[in-house]
Amino acid sequence: MKQTQLKRTPLKRISKKKQVEMTKERKIWLQILDRCKGICEYCNQKPDFRGLHPHEEIFRSHGGKLSLKNTKASCGKCHSLKHGIVEI
C-alpha cells in the first residue's frame, strides 16, 4: 500500500514589530491580572467558566493606546455586554 504524505503549510514568520507588541501586551495583561486579583473590574464578581478577558476602553483600531489605563479585566459576561453581545 502506498502511503500518502500530508502537505505541511509553512509557519508564518512574525515580524520583530509584532513580537515587540505581543511582548508588551503580555506584560500589561500580567500587570492587570495582578491589579484585579481575579475579579472583574466592571461588576466586581469572580468570572464564570469563561475566565477574564482584557478589554480596551478605546480600541486600538479607534486610536486607543496599549496601556494599563486603557485596558481592564472583564469577566465573560461583561466582556460580551461591552461588545454588544446580548446573552439569553
PDB file of N, CA, C and O in Angstrom:
ATOM      1  N   MET A   1       0.830  -1.175   0.000  1.00  0.00           N
ATOM      2  CA  MET A   1       0.000   0.000   0.000  1.00  0.00           C
ATOM      3  C   MET A   1       0.881   1.248   0.000  1.00  0.00           C
ATOM      4  O   MET A   1       1.888   1.310   0.705  1.00  0.00           O
ATOM      5  N   LYS A   2       0.495   2.221  -0.784  1.00  0.00           N
ATOM      6  CA  LYS A   2       1.245   3.472  -0.873  1.00  0.00           C
ATOM      7  C   LYS A   2       0.772   4.437   0.211  1.00  0.00           C
ATOM      8  O   LYS A   2      -0.425   4.668   0.375  1.00  0.00           O
ATOM      9  N   GLN A   3       1.736   4.998   0.949  1.00  0.00           N
ATOM     10  CA  GLN A   3       1.394   5.970   1.980  1.00  0.00           C
ATOM     11  C   GLN A   3       1.383   7.357   1.370  1.00  0.00           C
ATOM     12  O   GLN A   3       2.258   7.724   0.587  1.00  0.00           O
ATOM     13  N   THR A   4       0.385   8.105   1.744  1.00  0.00           N
ATOM     14  CA  THR A   4       0.325   9.490   1.263  1.00  0.00           C
ATOM     15  C   THR A   4       0.855  10.407   2.354  1.00  0.00           C
ATOM     16  O   THR A   4       0.567  10.228   3.537  1.00  0.00           O
ATOM     17  N   GLN A   5       1.627  11.380   1.935  1.00  0.00           N
ATOM     18  CA  GLN A   5       2.157  12.342   2.879  1.00  0.00           C
ATOM     19  C   GLN A   5       1.246  13.551   2.949  1.00  0.00           C
ATOM     20  O   GLN A   5       0.720  14.023   1.941  1.00  0.00           O
ATOM     21  N   LEU A   6       1.079  14.029   4.148  1.00  0.00           N
ATOM     22  CA  LEU A   6       0.293  15.236   4.322  1.00  0.00           C
ATOM     23  C   LEU A   6       1.134  16.438   3.937  1.00  0.00           C
ATOM     24  O   LEU A   6       2.330  16.493   4.223  1.00  0.00           O
ATOM     25  N   LYS A   7       0.500  17.393   3.288  1.00  0.00           N
ATOM     26  CA  LYS A   7       1.204  18.622   2.943  1.00  0.00           C
ATOM     27  C   LYS A   7       1.277  19.495   4.183  1.00  0.00           C
ATOM     28  O   LYS A   7       0.288  19.671   4.895  1.00  0.00           O
ATOM     29  N   ARG A   8       2.430  20.024   4.426  1.00  0.00           N
ATOM     30  CA  ARG A   8       2.603  20.907   5.571  1.00  0.00           C
ATOM     31  C   ARG A   8       2.567  22.344   5.099  1.00  0.00           C
ATOM     32  O   ARG A   8       3.198  22.717   4.110  1.00  0.00           O
ATOM     33  N   THR A   9       1.814  23.133   5.833  1.00  0.00           N
ATOM     34  CA  THR A   9       1.794  24.548   5.497  1.00  0.00           C
ATOM     35  C   THR A   9       2.973  25.209   6.198  1.00  0.00           C
ATOM     36  O   THR A   9       3.266  24.886   7.349  1.00  0.00           O
ATOM     37  N   PRO A  10       3.634  26.108   5.538  1.00  0.00           N
ATOM     38  CA  PRO A  10       4.786  26.757   6.184  1.00  0.00           C
ATOM     39  C   PRO A  10       4.334  27.635   7.344  1.00  0.00           C
ATOM     40  O   PRO A  10       3.276  28.262   7.292  1.00  0.00           O
ATOM     41  N   LEU A  11       5.157  27.670   8.393  1.00  0.00           N
ATOM     42  CA  LEU A  11       4.846  28.523   9.529  1.00  0.00           C
ATOM     43  C   LEU A  11       5.039  29.976   9.134  1.00  0.00           C
ATOM     44  O   LEU A  11       6.009  30.334   8.465  1.00  0.00           O
ATOM     45  N   LYS A  12       4.109  30.792   9.556  1.00  0.00           N
ATOM     46  CA  LYS A  12       4.186  32.207   9.235  1.00  0.00           C
ATOM     47  C   LYS A  12       5.167  32.882  10.184  1.00  0.00           C
ATOM     48  O   LYS A  12       5.076  32.715  11.400  1.00  0.00           O
ATOM     49  N   ARG A  13       6.085  33.628   9.638  1.00  0.00           N
ATOM     50  CA  ARG A  13       7.049  34.348  10.460  1.00  0.00           C
ATOM     51  C   ARG A  13       6.382  35.577  11.063  1.00  0.00           C
ATOM     52  O   ARG A  13       5.565  36.246  10.431  1.00  0.00           O
ATOM     53  N   ILE A  14       6.755  35.847  12.295  1.00  0.00           N
ATOM     54  CA  ILE A  14       6.220  37.023  12.988  1.00  0.00           C
ATOM     55  C   ILE A  14       7.289  38.108  12.930  1.00  0.00           C
ATOM     56  O   ILE A  14       8.449  37.881  13.276  1.00  0.00           O
ATOM     57  N   SER A  15       6.879  39.274  12.493  1.00  0.00           N
ATOM     58  CA  SER A  15       7.825  40.385  12.374  1.00  0.00           C
ATOM     59  C   SER A  15       8.319  40.827  13.755  1.00  0.00           C
ATOM     60  O   SER A  15       7.667  40.577  14.769  1.00  0.00           O
ATOM     61  N   LYS A  16       9.463  41.479  13.776  1.00  0.00           N
ATOM     62  CA  LYS A  16      10.023  41.998  15.026  1.00  0.00           C
ATOM     63  C   LYS A  16       9.049  42.972  15.684  1.00  0.00           C
ATOM     64  O   LYS A  16       8.879  42.963  16.903  1.00  0.00           O
ATOM     65  N   LYS A  17       8.414  43.808  14.871  1.00  0.00           N
ATOM     66  CA  LYS A  17       7.459  44.791  15.388  1.00  0.00           C
ATOM     67  C   LYS A  17       6.299  44.086  16.105  1.00  0.00           C
ATOM     68  O   LYS A  17       5.888  44.501  17.188  1.00  0.00           O
ATOM     69  N   LYS A  18       5.781  43.023  15.493  1.00  0.00           N
ATOM     70  CA  LYS A  18       4.680  42.262  16.078  1.00  0.00           C
ATOM     71  C   LYS A  18       5.133  41.545  17.350  1.00  0.00           C
ATOM     72  O   LYS A  18       4.378  41.467  18.319  1.00  0.00           O
ATOM     73  N   GLN A  19       6.367  41.019  17.352  1.00  0.00           N
ATOM     74  CA  GLN A  19       6.898  40.355  18.541  1.00  0.00           C
ATOM     75  C   GLN A  19       6.981  41.322  19.717  1.00  0.00           C
ATOM     76  O   GLN A  19       6.627  40.973  20.843  1.00  0.00           O
ATOM     77  N   VAL A  20       7.453  42.543  19.449  1.00  0.00           N
ATOM     78  CA  VAL A  20       7.559  43.559  20.491  1.00  0.00           C
ATOM     79  C   VAL A  20       6.166  43.893  21.035  1.00  0.00           C
ATOM     80  O   VAL A  20       5.978  44.011  22.246  1.00  0.00           O
ATOM     81  N   GLU A  21       5.191  44.043  20.130  1.00  0.00           N
ATOM     82  CA  GLU A  21       3.821  44.359  20.534  1.00  0.00           C
ATOM     83  C   GLU A  21       3.220  43.232  21.375  1.00  0.00           C
ATOM     84  O   GLU A  21       2.558  43.492  22.380  1.00  0.00           O
ATOM     85  N   MET A  22       3.448  41.983  20.967  1.00  0.00           N
ATOM     86  CA  MET A  22       2.909  40.836  21.704  1.00  0.00           C
ATOM     87  C   MET A  22       3.544  40.737  23.097  1.00  0.00           C
ATOM     88  O   MET A  22       2.863  40.394  24.063  1.00  0.00           O
ATOM     89  N   THR A  23       4.827  41.031  23.203  1.00  0.00           N
ATOM     90  CA  THR A  23       5.512  41.018  24.490  1.00  0.00           C
ATOM     91  C   THR A  23       4.946  42.097  25.404  1.00  0.00           C
ATOM     92  O   THR A  23       4.726  41.858  26.591  1.00  0.00           O
ATOM     93  N   LYS A  24       4.711  43.288  24.847  1.00  0.00           N
ATOM     94  CA  LYS A  24       4.142  44.388  25.624  1.00  0.00           C
ATOM     95  C   LYS A  24       2.725  44.039  26.092  1.00  0.00           C
ATOM     96  O   LYS A  24       2.365  44.313  27.237  1.00  0.00           O
ATOM     97  N   GLU A  25       1.920  43.433  25.205  1.00  0.00           N
ATOM     98  CA  GLU A  25       0.562  43.009  25.568  1.00  0.00           C
ATOM     99  C   GLU A  25       0.598  42.027  26.730  1.00  0.00           C
ATOM    100  O   GLU A  25      -0.182  42.145  27.675  1.00  0.00           O
ATOM    101  N   ARG A  26       1.507  41.057  26.655  1.00  0.00           N
ATOM    102  CA  ARG A  26       1.630  40.044  27.693  1.00  0.00           C
ATOM    103  C   ARG A  26       2.002  40.678  29.038  1.00  0.00           C
ATOM    104  O   ARG A  26       1.417  40.341  30.068  1.00  0.00           O
ATOM    105  N   LYS A  27       2.973  41.594  29.026  1.00  0.00           N
ATOM    106  CA  LYS A  27       3.401  42.265  30.261  1.00  0.00           C
ATOM    107  C   LYS A  27       2.259  43.067  30.876  1.00  0.00           C
ATOM    108  O   LYS A  27       2.043  43.022  32.087  1.00  0.00           O
ATOM    109  N   ILE A  28       1.535  43.796  30.041  1.00  0.00           N
ATOM    110  CA  ILE A  28       0.414  44.595  30.533  1.00  0.00           C
ATOM    111  C   ILE A  28      -0.684  43.693  31.087  1.00  0.00           C
ATOM    112  O   ILE A  28      -1.262  44.002  32.129  1.00  0.00           O
ATOM    113  N   TRP A  29      -0.980  42.589  30.414  1.00  0.00           N
ATOM    114  CA  TRP A  29      -2.032  41.682  30.878  1.00  0.00           C
ATOM    115  C   TRP A  29      -1.656  41.080  32.232  1.00  0.00           C
ATOM    116  O   TRP A  29      -2.518  40.927  33.097  1.00  0.00           O
ATOM    117  N   LEU A  30      -0.383  40.738  32.425  1.00  0.00           N
ATOM    118  CA  LEU A  30       0.050  40.209  33.722  1.00  0.00           C
ATOM    119  C   LEU A  30      -0.088  41.268  34.816  1.00  0.00           C
ATOM    120  O   LEU A  30      -0.457  40.939  35.944  1.00  0.00           O
ATOM    121  N   GLN A  31       0.198  42.510  34.507  1.00  0.00           N
ATOM    122  CA  GLN A  31       0.039  43.596  35.479  1.00  0.00           C
ATOM    123  C   GLN A  31      -1.442  43.816  35.804  1.00  0.00           C
ATOM    124  O   GLN A  31      -1.792  44.094  36.951  1.00  0.00           O
ATOM    125  N   ILE A  32      -2.301  43.693  34.804  1.00  0.00           N
ATOM    126  CA  ILE A  32      -3.741  43.858  35.018  1.00  0.00           C
ATOM    127  C   ILE A  32      -4.270  42.726  35.896  1.00  0.00           C
ATOM    128  O   ILE A  32      -5.076  42.964  36.795  1.00  0.00           O
ATOM    129  N   LEU A  33      -3.820  41.491  35.640  1.00  0.00           N
ATOM    130  CA  LEU A  33      -4.251  40.367  36.466  1.00  0.00           C
ATOM    131  C   LEU A  33      -3.807  40.550  37.913  1.00  0.00           C
ATOM    132  O   LEU A  33      -4.534  40.195  38.841  1.00  0.00           O
ATOM    133  N   ASP A  34      -2.629  41.099  38.099  1.00  0.00           N
ATOM    134  CA  ASP A  34      -2.141  41.379  39.449  1.00  0.00           C
ATOM    135  C   ASP A  34      -2.986  42.473  40.104  1.00  0.00           C
ATOM    136  O   ASP A  34      -3.289  42.404  41.295  1.00  0.00           O
ATOM    137  N   ARG A  35      -3.360  43.472  39.323  1.00  0.00           N
ATOM    138  CA  ARG A  35      -4.150  44.598  39.839  1.00  0.00           C
ATOM    139  C   ARG A  35      -5.565  44.165  40.234  1.00  0.00           C
ATOM    140  O   ARG A  35      -6.082  44.603  41.262  1.00  0.00           O
ATOM    141  N   CYS A  36      -6.185  43.317  39.432  1.00  0.00           N
ATOM    142  CA  CYS A  36      -7.597  42.971  39.666  1.00  0.00           C
ATOM    143  C   CYS A  36      -7.787  41.813  40.642  1.00  0.00           C
ATOM    144  O   CYS A  36      -8.897  41.599  41.129  1.00  0.00           O
ATOM    145  N   LYS A  37      -6.729  41.067  40.934  1.00  0.00           N
ATOM    146  CA  LYS A  37      -6.794  39.942  41.889  1.00  0.00           C
ATOM    147  C   LYS A  37      -7.857  38.903  41.519  1.00  0.00           C
ATOM    148  O   LYS A  37      -8.482  38.318  42.404  1.00  0.00           O
ATOM    149  N   GLY A  38      -8.068  38.670  40.216  1.00  0.00           N
ATOM    150  CA  GLY A  38      -9.003  37.642  39.760  1.00  0.00           C
ATOM    151  C   GLY A  38     -10.458  38.049  39.775  1.00  0.00           C
ATOM    152  O   GLY A  38     -11.339  37.198  39.651  1.00  0.00           O
ATOM    153  N   ILE A  39     -10.730  39.343  39.924  1.00  0.00           N
ATOM    154  CA  ILE A  39     -12.099  39.856  39.984  1.00  0.00           C
ATOM    155  C   ILE A  39     -12.336  40.771  38.776  1.00  0.00           C
ATOM    156  O   ILE A  39     -11.458  41.541  38.389  1.00  0.00           O
ATOM    157  N   CYS A  40     -13.527  40.676  38.191  1.00  0.00           N
ATOM    158  CA  CYS A  40     -13.897  41.547  37.067  1.00  0.00           C
ATOM    159  C   CYS A  40     -13.875  43.000  37.528  1.00  0.00           C
ATOM    160  O   CYS A  40     -14.414  43.322  38.587  1.00  0.00           O
ATOM    161  N   GLU A  41     -13.261  43.872  36.749  1.00  0.00           N
ATOM    162  CA  GLU A  41     -13.172  45.286  37.124  1.00  0.00           C
ATOM    163  C   GLU A  41     -14.435  46.069  36.770  1.00  0.00           C
ATOM    164  O   GLU A  41     -14.514  47.263  37.057  1.00  0.00           O
ATOM    165  N   TYR A  42     -15.411  45.426  36.161  1.00  0.00           N
ATOM    166  CA  TYR A  42     -16.681  46.095  35.848  1.00  0.00           C
ATOM    167  C   TYR A  42     -17.760  45.741  36.868  1.00  0.00           C
ATOM    168  O   TYR A  42     -18.418  46.631  37.406  1.00  0.00           O
ATOM    169  N   CYS A  43     -17.949  44.435  37.140  1.00  0.00           N
ATOM    170  CA  CYS A  43     -19.028  44.024  38.045  1.00  0.00           C
ATOM    171  C   CYS A  43     -18.521  43.573  39.416  1.00  0.00           C
ATOM    172  O   CYS A  43     -19.323  43.250  40.293  1.00  0.00           O
ATOM    173  N   ASN A  44     -17.215  43.549  39.609  1.00  0.00           N
ATOM    174  CA  ASN A  44     -16.589  43.140  40.870  1.00  0.00           C
ATOM    175  C   ASN A  44     -17.005  41.735  41.323  1.00  0.00           C
ATOM    176  O   ASN A  44     -17.138  41.474  42.518  1.00  0.00           O
ATOM    177  N   GLN A  45     -17.208  40.842  40.359  1.00  0.00           N
ATOM    178  CA  GLN A  45     -17.553  39.448  40.639  1.00  0.00           C
ATOM    179  C   GLN A  45     -16.439  38.535  40.132  1.00  0.00           C
ATOM    180  O   GLN A  45     -15.651  38.921  39.270  1.00  0.00           O
ATOM    181  N   LYS A  46     -16.385  37.321  40.678  1.00  0.00           N
ATOM    182  CA  LYS A  46     -15.457  36.328  40.142  1.00  0.00           C
ATOM    183  C   LYS A  46     -15.974  35.899  38.769  1.00  0.00           C
ATOM    184  O   LYS A  46     -17.186  35.812  38.570  1.00  0.00           O
ATOM    185  N   PRO A  47     -15.081  35.633  37.826  1.00  0.00           N
ATOM    186  CA  PRO A  47     -15.536  35.258  36.483  1.00  0.00           C
ATOM    187  C   PRO A  47     -16.164  33.862  36.457  1.00  0.00           C
ATOM    188  O   PRO A  47     -15.880  33.020  37.309  1.00  0.00           O
ATOM    189  N   ASP A  48     -17.022  33.638  35.462  1.00  0.00           N
ATOM    190  CA  ASP A  48     -17.620  32.324  35.272  1.00  0.00           C
ATOM    191  C   ASP A  48     -16.617  31.437  34.530  1.00  0.00           C
ATOM    192  O   ASP A  48     -15.418  31.716  34.544  1.00  0.00           O
ATOM    193  N   PHE A  49     -17.090  30.390  33.892  1.00  0.00           N
ATOM    194  CA  PHE A  49     -16.222  29.432  33.219  1.00  0.00           C
ATOM    195  C   PHE A  49     -15.394  30.050  32.092  1.00  0.00           C
ATOM    196  O   PHE A  49     -14.404  29.454  31.665  1.00  0.00           O
ATOM    197  N   ARG A  50     -15.777  31.228  31.605  1.00  0.00           N
ATOM    198  CA  ARG A  50     -15.054  31.863  30.502  1.00  0.00           C
ATOM    199  C   ARG A  50     -13.800  32.599  30.953  1.00  0.00           C
ATOM    200  O   ARG A  50     -12.965  32.963  30.124  1.00  0.00           O
ATOM    201  N   GLY A  51     -13.660  32.818  32.239  1.00  0.00           N
ATOM    202  CA  GLY A  51     -12.469  33.472  32.759  1.00  0.00           C
ATOM    203  C   GLY A  51     -12.476  34.976  32.534  1.00  0.00           C
ATOM    204  O   GLY A  51     -13.515  35.566  32.240  1.00  0.00           O
ATOM    205  N   LEU A  52     -11.309  35.586  32.674  1.00  0.00           N
ATOM    206  CA  LEU A  52     -11.155  37.026  32.485  1.00  0.00           C
ATOM    207  C   LEU A  52     -10.603  37.328  31.105  1.00  0.00           C
ATOM    208  O   LEU A  52      -9.830  36.554  30.542  1.00  0.00           O
ATOM    209  N   HIS A  53     -11.013  38.464  30.574  1.00  0.00           N
ATOM    210  CA  HIS A  53     -10.578  38.903  29.252  1.00  0.00           C
ATOM    211  C   HIS A  53     -10.072  40.336  29.336  1.00  0.00           C
ATOM    212  O   HIS A  53     -10.616  41.140  30.093  1.00  0.00           O
ATOM    213  N   PRO A  54      -9.038  40.666  28.571  1.00  0.00           N
ATOM    214  CA  PRO A  54      -8.624  42.073  28.527  1.00  0.00           C
ATOM    215  C   PRO A  54      -9.608  42.855  27.657  1.00  0.00           C
ATOM    216  O   PRO A  54      -9.934  42.430  26.549  1.00  0.00           O
ATOM    217  N   HIS A  55     -10.073  43.983  28.154  1.00  0.00           N
ATOM    218  CA  HIS A  55     -10.990  44.815  27.373  1.00  0.00           C
ATOM    219  C   HIS A  55     -10.439  46.231  27.322  1.00  0.00           C
ATOM    220  O   HIS A  55     -10.162  46.842  28.354  1.00  0.00           O
ATOM    221  N   GLU A  56     -10.284  46.741  26.106  1.00  0.00           N
ATOM    222  CA  GLU A  56      -9.782  48.100  25.920  1.00  0.00           C
ATOM    223  C   GLU A  56     -10.947  49.068  25.881  1.00  0.00           C
ATOM    224  O   GLU A  56     -11.892  48.886  25.113  1.00  0.00           O
ATOM    225  N   GLU A  57     -10.877  50.099  26.714  1.00  0.00           N
ATOM    226  CA  GLU A  57     -11.935  51.112  26.742  1.00  0.00           C
ATOM    227  C   GLU A  57     -12.036  51.789  25.372  1.00  0.00           C
ATOM    228  O   GLU A  57     -13.126  51.917  24.815  1.00  0.00           O
ATOM    229  N   ILE A  58     -10.901  52.215  24.841  1.00  0.00           N
ATOM    230  CA  ILE A  58     -10.848  52.768  23.480  1.00  0.00           C
ATOM    231  C   ILE A  58     -10.012  51.789  22.670  1.00  0.00           C
ATOM    232  O   ILE A  58      -8.812  51.641  22.902  1.00  0.00           O
ATOM    233  N   PHE A  59     -10.653  51.126  21.720  1.00  0.00           N
ATOM    234  CA  PHE A  59      -9.958  50.119  20.929  1.00  0.00           C
ATOM    235  C   PHE A  59      -8.771  50.732  20.196  1.00  0.00           C
ATOM    236  O   PHE A  59      -8.814  51.889  19.778  1.00  0.00           O
ATOM    237  N   ARG A  60      -7.714  49.945  20.046  1.00  0.00           N
ATOM    238  CA  ARG A  60      -6.536  50.430  19.323  1.00  0.00           C
ATOM    239  C   ARG A  60      -6.882  50.748  17.873  1.00  0.00           C
ATOM    240  O   ARG A  60      -6.276  51.630  17.265  1.00  0.00           O
ATOM    241  N   SER A  61      -7.844  50.039  17.326  1.00  0.00           N
ATOM    242  CA  SER A  61      -8.267  50.316  15.952  1.00  0.00           C
ATOM    243  C   SER A  61      -8.980  51.660  15.837  1.00  0.00           C
ATOM    244  O   SER A  61      -9.145  52.194  14.741  1.00  0.00           O
ATOM    245  N   HIS A  62      -9.406  52.209  17.000  1.00  0.00           N
ATOM    246  CA  HIS A  62     -10.055  53.526  17.029  1.00  0.00           C
ATOM    247  C   HIS A  62      -9.165  54.590  17.658  1.00  0.00           C
ATOM    248  O   HIS A  62      -9.647  55.639  18.086  1.00  0.00           O
ATOM    249  N   GLY A  63      -7.863  54.316  17.713  1.00  0.00           N
ATOM    250  CA  GLY A  63      -6.920  55.307  18.220  1.00  0.00           C
ATOM    251  C   GLY A  63      -6.526  55.152  19.675  1.00  0.00           C
ATOM    252  O   GLY A  63      -5.798  55.991  20.204  1.00  0.00           O
ATOM    253  N   GLY A  64      -6.990  54.094  20.339  1.00  0.00           N
ATOM    254  CA  GLY A  64      -6.623  53.857  21.731  1.00  0.00           C
ATOM    255  C   GLY A  64      -5.190  53.371  21.839  1.00  0.00           C
ATOM    256  O   GLY A  64      -4.590  52.935  20.856  1.00  0.00           O
ATOM    257  N   LYS A  65      -4.658  53.450  23.026  1.00  0.00           N
ATOM    258  CA  LYS A  65      -3.277  53.039  23.281  1.00  0.00           C
ATOM    259  C   LYS A  65      -3.248  51.713  24.033  1.00  0.00           C
ATOM    260  O   LYS A  65      -4.176  51.385  24.773  1.00  0.00           O
ATOM    261  N   LEU A  66      -2.185  50.964  23.837  1.00  0.00           N
ATOM    262  CA  LEU A  66      -1.941  49.743  24.591  1.00  0.00           C
ATOM    263  C   LEU A  66      -1.332  50.165  25.920  1.00  0.00           C
ATOM    264  O   LEU A  66      -0.128  50.403  26.015  1.00  0.00           O
ATOM    265  N   SER A  67      -2.186  50.258  26.960  1.00  0.00           N
ATOM    266  CA  SER A  67      -1.709  50.752  28.249  1.00  0.00           C
ATOM    267  C   SER A  67      -2.542  50.183  29.391  1.00  0.00           C
ATOM    268  O   SER A  67      -3.624  49.635  29.179  1.00  0.00           O
ATOM    269  N   LEU A  68      -2.015  50.326  30.610  1.00  0.00           N
ATOM    270  CA  LEU A  68      -2.754  49.896  31.802  1.00  0.00           C
ATOM    271  C   LEU A  68      -4.003  50.729  32.016  1.00  0.00           C
ATOM    272  O   LEU A  68      -5.020  50.214  32.481  1.00  0.00           O
ATOM    273  N   LYS A  69      -3.940  52.008  31.684  1.00  0.00           N
ATOM    274  CA  LYS A  69      -5.100  52.897  31.857  1.00  0.00           C
ATOM    275  C   LYS A  69      -6.253  52.514  30.938  1.00  0.00           C
ATOM    276  O   LYS A  69      -7.418  52.586  31.330  1.00  0.00           O
ATOM    277  N   ASN A  70      -5.926  52.107  29.716  1.00  0.00           N
ATOM    278  CA  ASN A  70      -6.935  51.854  28.697  1.00  0.00           C
ATOM    279  C   ASN A  70      -7.493  50.427  28.754  1.00  0.00           C
ATOM    280  O   ASN A  70      -8.512  50.147  28.123  1.00  0.00           O
ATOM    281  N   THR A  71      -6.848  49.524  29.493  1.00  0.00           N
ATOM    282  CA  THR A  71      -7.244  48.123  29.489  1.00  0.00           C
ATOM    283  C   THR A  71      -7.717  47.694  30.874  1.00  0.00           C
ATOM    284  O   THR A  71      -7.089  48.014  31.883  1.00  0.00           O
ATOM    285  N   LYS A  72      -8.832  46.964  30.908  1.00  0.00           N
ATOM    286  CA  LYS A  72      -9.373  46.434  32.157  1.00  0.00           C
ATOM    287  C   LYS A  72      -9.642  44.945  31.999  1.00  0.00           C
ATOM    288  O   LYS A  72      -9.835  44.451  30.888  1.00  0.00           O
ATOM    289  N   ALA A  73      -9.653  44.240  33.120  1.00  0.00           N
ATOM    290  CA  ALA A  73     -10.001  42.823  33.126  1.00  0.00           C
ATOM    291  C   ALA A  73     -11.514  42.710  33.259  1.00  0.00           C
ATOM    292  O   ALA A  73     -12.115  43.288  34.165  1.00  0.00           O
ATOM    293  N   SER A  74     -12.116  41.965  32.351  1.00  0.00           N
ATOM    294  CA  SER A  74     -13.567  41.805  32.411  1.00  0.00           C
ATOM    295  C   SER A  74     -13.931  40.324  32.367  1.00  0.00           C
ATOM    296  O   SER A  74     -13.265  39.527  31.707  1.00  0.00           O
ATOM    297  N   CYS A  75     -14.995  39.972  33.080  1.00  0.00           N
ATOM    298  CA  CYS A  75     -15.487  38.594  33.040  1.00  0.00           C
ATOM    299  C   CYS A  75     -16.146  38.371  31.668  1.00  0.00           C
ATOM    300  O   CYS A  75     -16.378  39.320  30.918  1.00  0.00           O
ATOM    301  N   GLY A  76     -16.435  37.129  31.364  1.00  0.00           N
ATOM    302  CA  GLY A  76     -17.021  36.810  30.067  1.00  0.00           C
ATOM    303  C   GLY A  76     -18.333  37.537  29.812  1.00  0.00           C
ATOM    304  O   GLY A  76     -18.586  37.993  28.697  1.00  0.00           O
ATOM    305  N   LYS A  77     -19.177  37.647  30.850  1.00  0.00           N
ATOM    306  CA  LYS A  77     -20.471  38.306  30.706  1.00  0.00           C
ATOM    307  C   LYS A  77     -20.297  39.800  30.400  1.00  0.00           C
ATOM    308  O   LYS A  77     -20.908  40.326  29.470  1.00  0.00           O
ATOM    309  N   CYS A  78     -19.455  40.475  31.194  1.00  0.00           N
ATOM    310  CA  CYS A  78     -19.230  41.915  30.979  1.00  0.00           C
ATOM    311  C   CYS A  78     -18.547  42.166  29.639  1.00  0.00           C
ATOM    312  O   CYS A  78     -18.850  43.140  28.949  1.00  0.00           O
ATOM    313  N   HIS A  79     -17.627  41.280  29.280  1.00  0.00           N
ATOM    314  CA  HIS A  79     -16.922  41.448  28.012  1.00  0.00           C
ATOM    315  C   HIS A  79     -17.899  41.338  26.844  1.00  0.00           C
ATOM    316  O   HIS A  79     -17.822  42.113  25.891  1.00  0.00           O
ATOM    317  N   SER A  80     -18.818  40.373  26.919  1.00  0.00           N
ATOM    318  CA  SER A  80     -19.831  40.231  25.872  1.00  0.00           C
ATOM    319  C   SER A  80     -20.724  41.466  25.811  1.00  0.00           C
ATOM    320  O   SER A  80     -21.026  41.963  24.726  1.00  0.00           O
ATOM    321  N   LEU A  81     -21.145  41.961  26.972  1.00  0.00           N
ATOM    322  CA  LEU A  81     -22.016  43.136  27.016  1.00  0.00           C
ATOM    323  C   LEU A  81     -21.299  44.366  26.432  1.00  0.00           C
ATOM    324  O   LEU A  81     -21.909  45.163  25.720  1.00  0.00           O
ATOM    325  N   LYS A  82     -20.005  44.510  26.738  1.00  0.00           N
ATOM    326  CA  LYS A  82     -19.235  45.645  26.216  1.00  0.00           C
ATOM    327  C   LYS A  82     -19.141  45.626  24.697  1.00  0.00           C
ATOM    328  O   LYS A  82     -19.037  46.670  24.054  1.00  0.00           O
ATOM    329  N   HIS A  83     -19.180  44.409  24.131  1.00  0.00           N
ATOM    330  CA  HIS A  83     -19.112  44.263  22.672  1.00  0.00           C
ATOM    331  C   HIS A  83     -20.495  44.146  22.045  1.00  0.00           C
ATOM    332  O   HIS A  83     -20.611  43.867  20.852  1.00  0.00           O
ATOM    333  N   GLY A  84     -21.551  44.357  22.839  1.00  0.00           N
ATOM    334  CA  GLY A  84     -22.900  44.372  22.300  1.00  0.00           C
ATOM    335  C   GLY A  84     -23.506  43.012  22.067  1.00  0.00           C
ATOM    336  O   GLY A  84     -24.477  42.888  21.320  1.00  0.00           O
ATOM    337  N   ILE A  85     -22.953  41.981  22.693  1.00  0.00           N
ATOM    338  CA  ILE A  85     -23.499  40.635  22.544  1.00  0.00           C
ATOM    339  C   ILE A  85     -24.454  40.401  23.698  1.00  0.00           C
ATOM    340  O   ILE A  85     -24.035  40.400  24.855  1.00  0.00           O
ATOM    341  N   VAL A  86     -25.715  40.207  23.406  1.00  0.00           N
ATOM    342  CA  VAL A  86     -26.726  40.011  24.423  1.00  0.00           C
ATOM    343  C   VAL A  86     -26.859  38.523  24.698  1.00  0.00           C
ATOM    344  O   VAL A  86     -27.029  37.717  23.783  1.00  0.00           O
ATOM    345  N   GLU A  87     -26.780  38.175  25.970  1.00  0.00           N
ATOM    346  CA  GLU A  87     -26.900  36.764  26.362  1.00  0.00           C
ATOM    347  C   GLU A  87     -28.319  36.459  26.779  1.00  0.00           C
ATOM    348  O   GLU A  87     -29.023  37.311  27.322  1.00  0.00           O
ATOM    349  N   ILE A  88     -28.720  35.254  26.523  1.00  0.00           N
ATOM    350  CA  ILE A  88     -30.074  34.819  26.883  1.00  0.00           C
ATOM    351  C   ILE A  88     -30.038  34.082  28.201  1.00  0.00           C
ATOM    352  O   ILE A  88     -31.077  33.631  28.685  1.00  0.00           O
TER     353      ILE A  88
END
